[in-house]
C-alpha cells in the first residue's frame, strides 16, 4: 500500500508564486494553485490513468487511501478490498475505459460507499455518449467519493462554529445529522434526555431553523469543505 507521503507527492507544488494581477493571470499559475484548491474539498477526488494507476488524490482521498478505507493502492494501482469489491471496481473501470460515466457501489465491510467514475478525453472533455472506444481517447478517469453521512464532520464543525454553538451543542448536532433520536444521543453522551432536548432547542434557536427536519435538510446541503490541514 502506498504511504500518505507517496500519494500526496503528485501535482503538489513546493512553493507558490505571488498572485499576478487579474489581467495577467496565466494558466500555469492557476494550475499551481489547483491542487491546493481541491484539498479544501471535503469529498475525496482522485485522478487515475485508464489502467487504474493513481496519478493524484486530494487530501480527503489521501486519508481514505492511507487509512485503508474503501479502496487500496498496491504498486501504484487502485483496487477494491476483498474479491467482491475488487470485481465491482474492475467492472466500473472497464466501463470507464470505454468512455462511459458510471457509479460503483462497494460494500466496504457492510458500510456501503458509492463512487462515481468520470472518464475524460485527451483534451479534457467528456467522451460523447455512444462513441466508439477508438473515438473516445480516454486519457484519465476522475474518481469522486460519495459522502458517508448527511454532513461530514468538517462541514458540521464549521457550521456549528459559524452559528455560535457550544461544543456540547455541536455534538448534539452531529447526532441529529446521523438521524439519531434524542434518547440515543443522551445515552451516548452520558447526559439526561432533558438536557439533550434543551441543547436541541438552543441549536434550533441559534441557527434560526424551525424544526429538526429542516435543520438536517440544511446540513445535507452544506458545501463539502475541510476545516483541518491537508
N, C-alpha and C positions, 0 to 999 in steps of 0.2 A: 504494500500500500504506500502511495506517495505521502510524504510528510506535508504538513501545512506550509512549511517554508518552500518546498519544491513546487507546490501548487500555486503559491502566491507570486512566484517569480515572473510569470508571463505577463507581459504588457504593463508592468508597473514601473513607471519612471523613477529614477533615483532622486532627481531634483526637477522642480518645475520652474520655468522662466516666468518673469513678471508678466502680468496680463497686458497685452498690447491694447492700444486704443481700438474701440469697436470697428472703425472703418478699415483698419489694417489687420484685423484678426485673420489668421491663416489657418488652413485645415490642420497643419501639423500641431498647432497649439491646442486645438480642440481635441485632437487625438491623444495628446499627452495628458489632458485632464480627464479623458473618458473613463479610465479605469478607476479614478478617484470618485467620479460621479456615480458609477454603478455600485461602488462599495457602500454608498449611502442607502441603497435599496434593501429593504428587509427581506425580500424574496430571493432565493437562490437563482442565479443565472450563470450558465456555463456555455462555453463555445467548444464544440468538438469537430474534429475532422470527419469526413464522411465514413471513415473506417472506425470511428469511435475513440480516437486519441484525444485526450484532454488538452486543449490549447489554452484555455483561460477559464477562471472561475472567480466570481466576485466574492466579497467577504462572507456573505451568508452561505454561498455554496461551498466555500472552503471549509466552513465549520461542519457542514453536513458530510463532506468527503473525509475530513480529518477525524471526525468522531465515529466514522464507520456507519453512518446512518444513510438509509435509502439506497445509495449506490457505493460501490468501491472502485478504487483505481489500482490496477495491477499492471506493472510495467508500462505505465502511461495510458493504458486502455481502460475505459469505463465499463463496468459490469454490474449486473444486479446481484443481490445477496440471495443465495440459495438457487436451486435448479429452476424452480417455478418463476421467480422474479427475473432470473437471468434470461430465461426463454422469452418472457414478455418484453424485456428490454431489447433483446436481439431482434425480435419481430418488429418493434417500433423503429429501430434504427434501419432495418432493411427497407421499411416503407419510406423513411426519410431520405435514404439514398436514392430513391426513385422520384424524389421531389414532392412527396406527399406530406402535408402537415397532419399531425395527429396527436393523440394522447396515449400515455402508458399508465396503467393502473398497477401499482406494486403493493404487495401485501405487507411487507416490512414488519414481519413478526406480529401480524394481527392489527397493525395500525396503518390502514391503507393510506398511501400517498399517491397523488396524481402529478404527473409531469407532462408538459407539452413539448413536442419536438417540432421545430420550425426550420426546415431547410432553407438555405439562401444560396443564390447563384454566385458566379464569379464576380458579377458586377454589383452584388449586394442586394439584388431584388429578390422577390418571392417567385418561385417557379410557377409558371402558368398551369392552372389545374388541367389535367388531362394531357399534358405534354409528354412526349416520349422521354425516356431516360437520357438519350443522346442529346436532346434539345435542352434539358434542364441544366446541365453543367453545374451540379450541386458542388459547392466549394466548402461548405461548412454546415453544421447543424447547431442551432441555438436551443438549449435545454432550459426551460423555465420550471422551477419547482412550485407546486401549488402550496397554498397556505395550509398549515396544520390545524389551526384553530380560527375562531371568529376574528380574533385580533392577536397578532404576535406580541410578545412581551415588550419589545422596544417601543412599538407604537402605543401600546396601552400605558406604559410608564410616561411617555411624553404627553399623552392626552391627560393623564391624571395630574401631572405637574402643571400643565397649562391651565387647568381648571382649579388649581389650589387644593387638591385633595391631599389628605394626610396619608402617611404610609399604610395605616390600617384601612383607610377607605380605598386605597389603590388595591390592596389585597382582596377586599370585598368586590371591587370592580372586576378583578381578574376572575373571581369565582362566578360572577354574573355572566361574564363573557364566555365562560365554559359551560353555561347553561346549568349551573348547579343551584339547587334550592337553598334558601336562607338557612334551613336546618342543617344541610350538609356543609355549608360554609362555616357555620358556627362550630360544628363538630371538628372540622379540620383546623380551625383557628384556636380551638380551646376556649371559645367565648360563649356567652349566653346568646340564644337566638334573638332575644330582645335587643341586645347590643348590636348585633349584625343588622337587624332591621332599622335601627337608628342610623347606622352607617349608610344604609341604602337610601334612606330619606335625605341624608346630608349630600350624598353623591348626586341624587336627582336634583336637589336644590342648587348645588354649586354648578352643575352642568346645564341647568335650565332645561331639563328634559322632563316630560310629563309622565313617563312610565318606564319600567324596566325594559319592556319590549322595544320601545323606541330607542332607549339607550343602547341596547345590544345591536340594533339596526345601525345606529351611528358608528359604533365600534367596527362593524363589519365593512364600513366604507372608508375607514381611515387610510391614508396613504401608507404604503409599505416602507416606512422609514426605519433607520437604525439610529439608536442613541449612543451606542458604545463605539469603541475604536474598531478599526478593520482587523 
